[in-house]
Amino acid sequence: MNKHYLHATLAGLGALVPTLAQGAGGHYEVEDAELVAPSACELETWHSRVDADNHESNAILTCNPAGGFEIGAGAERLLEDGSGYDTIAEFNAKALLAQDESWAVGIHAADFRSHNAGQIPEWEVRLPVTLEPLQGLAVHLNAGWSWQRGQDNKNLWGLGAEQALVKGVNLIAETFGSDRGGSTFAQAGLRFELGSTELDLGYGRPRDNGDDSELTLGLIQQL
């Protein structure tokens, strides 16, 4: 997703500092306060695997029809503990509330519906904040809430960062969780910019159970 960057402190050195071309997106959970470019779309696909009995495949198409907001729709195909596949549909929208050259604040809302759970909706609202304290570095902060009928509401949190290493290669790391039990999750990976396509290689794990670590391969295609 297109970023707004700090001006280089020294113009003569600015061209030597790698910059970030995209917000995290893809398989990363922490939201950034940035949008797909106006009148453009992007297709995010990824596959995450713990073992033969636990893996998931995802595809989400996101478009910015008018410049001030974006909308997306997608699906997840999930196998958990070898107990049969579930399909989860997702619909989401994001808008910017305020922004400047080095920061932005947005709001993101999503609706998830599991086939195996009888299409009972789960709703999430997040307030993402993106800060760019240095050229080539972005920090994302999230606070949010999740509601599902018959379940306890959850307060969500997340912290992520992106660092441009060299031109076309970014390091991404994040951690996130909720106040309703379950493990805090952390993941990190490299993103390679290949023209209008980006390739993600990631590794993640719950902080209290290294046996559930997962590997992810993802693609982001600008349309």
C-alpha positions in Angstrom: 0.0 0.0 0.0 1.4 3.4 -0.9 3.3 5.2 1.8 4.0 8.8 2.6 7.6 9.4 3.4 9.7 11.8 5.4 11.8 14.2 3.4 15.5 13.3 3.6 17.3 15.5 6.2 20.2 15.8 3.8 19.0 16.0 0.2 22.3 14.8 -1.1 22.0 11.5 0.9 18.3 11.0 0.3 18.7 9.0 -2.9 21.0 6.6 -1.0 18.5 5.6 1.6 16.1 2.7 0.8 12.4 3.5 1.1 9.3 1.5 1.8 7.0 1.0 -1.2 4.2 -0.9 0.6 2.4 -1.1 3.9 2.6 -4.6 5.5 -0.6 -6.2 4.3 -0.5 -9.8 3.1 -0.4 -12.3 5.8 0.6 -9.7 8.5 -2.1 -9.2 11.1 -1.2 -5.6 12.2 -3.0 -3.0 10.1 -1.2 0.0 8.7 -2.8 3.4 8.3 -2.4 3.6 4.5 -4.5 2.9 1.5 -4.2 1.2 -1.9 -3.5 3.9 -4.5 -6.7 5.7 -5.8 -8.5 3.9 -8.7 -6.2 0.8 -8.2 -6.5 -2.7 -6.7 -4.2 -5.2 -5.2 -4.6 -9.0 -4.8 -3.0 -10.5 -1.7 -2.5 -14.3 -1.6 -0.6 -16.4 0.9 -0.2 -20.0 2.3 0.8 -20.6 5.9 1.7 -24.1 7.1 2.5 -25.5 10.6 2.3 -29.2 9.6 0.2 -31.5 7.5 -2.8 -31.2 9.8 -2.6 -27.4 10.3 -2.4 -25.0 7.3 -4.3 -22.2 5.6 -4.6 -20.5 2.2 -5.9 -17.0 1.7 -6.8 -14.6 -1.1 -8.1 -11.0 -0.6 -8.8 -8.4 -3.3 -8.7 -4.8 -2.1 -9.6 -1.7 -4.2 -9.7 2.0 -3.7 -12.5 3.3 -5.9 -12.5 7.0 -4.9 -9.3 7.9 -3.1 -10.4 8.3 0.5 -11.2 4.7 1.4 -10.6 1.1 0.3 -12.8 -2.0 0.4 -11.9 -5.6 0.2 -13.3 -9.2 0.0 -11.7 -12.5 0.3 -11.7 -16.1 1.6 -9.6 -18.3 3.8 -9.4 -22.1 3.5 -8.3 -23.5 6.9 -7.4 -27.0 8.2 -7.0 -27.1 12.0 -5.8 -30.2 13.9 -6.7 -32.4 10.8 -10.4 -32.1 11.7 -11.7 -31.1 8.3 -11.6 -27.9 6.3 -13.4 -24.7 7.0 -14.0 -21.8 4.7 -14.1 -18.3 6.2 -15.3 -15.3 4.1 -14.0 -11.8 4.9 -15.3 -8.4 3.9 -13.5 -5.3 5.1 -13.1 -1.5 4.6 -10.5 1.1 5.7 -10.4 4.9 5.7 -8.0 7.5 6.8 -9.0 9.8 9.6 -6.0 12.1 9.6 -2.5 12.2 8.1 0.7 14.2 7.7 4.0 13.5 6.1 5.3 11.3 8.9 2.2 9.8 10.4 -1.4 8.7 9.7 -4.4 7.5 11.6 -7.1 5.3 10.2 -10.1 3.1 11.0 -10.5 -0.5 9.7 -13.6 -2.7 10.0 -14.0 -6.3 9.0 -16.7 -9.0 8.9 -15.7 -12.7 9.1 -18.1 -15.6 8.5 -17.1 -19.2 9.1 -19.0 -21.9 7.1 -18.5 -24.5 9.8 -19.9 -22.1 12.4 -23.1 -21.6 10.5 -22.2 -18.2 9.1 -22.4 -16.5 12.5 -20.6 -13.2 11.9 -17.5 -12.0 13.8 -16.9 -8.2 13.6 -13.7 -6.4 14.2 -12.9 -2.7 14.4 -9.3 -1.5 14.6 -7.7 1.9 14.9 -4.3 1.7 13.1 -1.6 4.4 13.6 1.4 4.5 11.3 4.5 6.5 12.2 7.6 7.1 10.1 10.3 8.4 12.4 13.0 7.8 9.9 13.2 7.4 6.2 12.9 3.7 5.4 11.3 2.9 8.8 7.6 2.6 9.5 6.0 1.6 12.9 2.4 0.5 13.1 0.3 0.5 16.3 -3.2 -1.1 16.6 -6.0 -1.0 19.1 -9.2 -2.7 18.4 -12.3 -4.7 19.4 -13.8 -8.0 18.3 -17.5 -9.1 18.7 -19.0 -12.5 18.0 -22.5 -13.7 19.1 -22.2 -16.2 22.0 -18.6 -15.3 22.7 -16.8 -12.9 25.0 -15.9 -9.6 23.3 -12.1 -9.1 22.9 -9.8 -6.1 23.1 -7.2 -6.4 20.4 -3.7 -4.9 20.2 -0.8 -5.1 17.8 2.7 -3.6 17.2 4.6 -3.9 13.9 7.5 -2.4 12.1 9.0 -2.3 8.6 12.6 -1.5 7.8 14.0 -1.1 4.3 17.3 -3.0 4.2 18.4 -2.4 0.6 16.5 -1.3 -2.4 13.7 -3.8 -3.1 14.1 -5.7 0.2 12.2 -5.0 3.4 12.3 -6.6 6.9 8.9 -6.8 8.5 8.2 -7.9 12.2 5.1 -7.8 14.4 3.5 -9.1 17.5 -0.2 -9.1 18.4 -2.8 -10.6 20.8 -6.0 -9.9 22.8 -7.1 -9.6 26.4 -9.2 -12.8 26.3 -6.7 -15.6 26.6 -4.9 -17.3 23.8 -1.2 -16.8 23.1 0.5 -13.7 21.9 1.8 -14.3 18.4 4.9 -13.0 16.8 6.1 -13.2 13.2 8.8 -11.7 11.0 9.9 -12.0 7.4 11.4 -10.5 4.3 9.5 -8.8 1.4 11.0 -8.7 -2.0 9.8 -6.0 -4.5 9.7 -7.4 -8.0 8.1 -4.7 -10.1 4.3 -4.7 -9.6 4.6 -8.0 -7.6 5.9 -8.5 -4.1 7.1 -11.8 -2.6 6.8 -12.5 1.1 8.7 -15.1 3.1 7.7 -15.3 6.7 8.1 -17.2 10.0 5.8 -16.9 13.0 5.0 -18.7 16.3 3.0 -18.3 19.4 5.2 -17.0 22.2 4.3 -19.9 24.5 4.5 -22.8 22.1 7.3 -23.1 19.6 5.8 -26.4 18.3 3.1 -24.4 16.5 5.6 -22.3 14.5 4.5 -21.7 10.9 6.1 -20.8 7.6 4.4 -18.5 5.1 4.8 -17.8 1.4 2.8 -14.9 0.0 2.4 -12.7 -3.1 1.0 -9.2 -3.4 0.0 -8.2 -7.0 -0.7 -4.6 -7.9 -3.6 -4.4 -10.4 
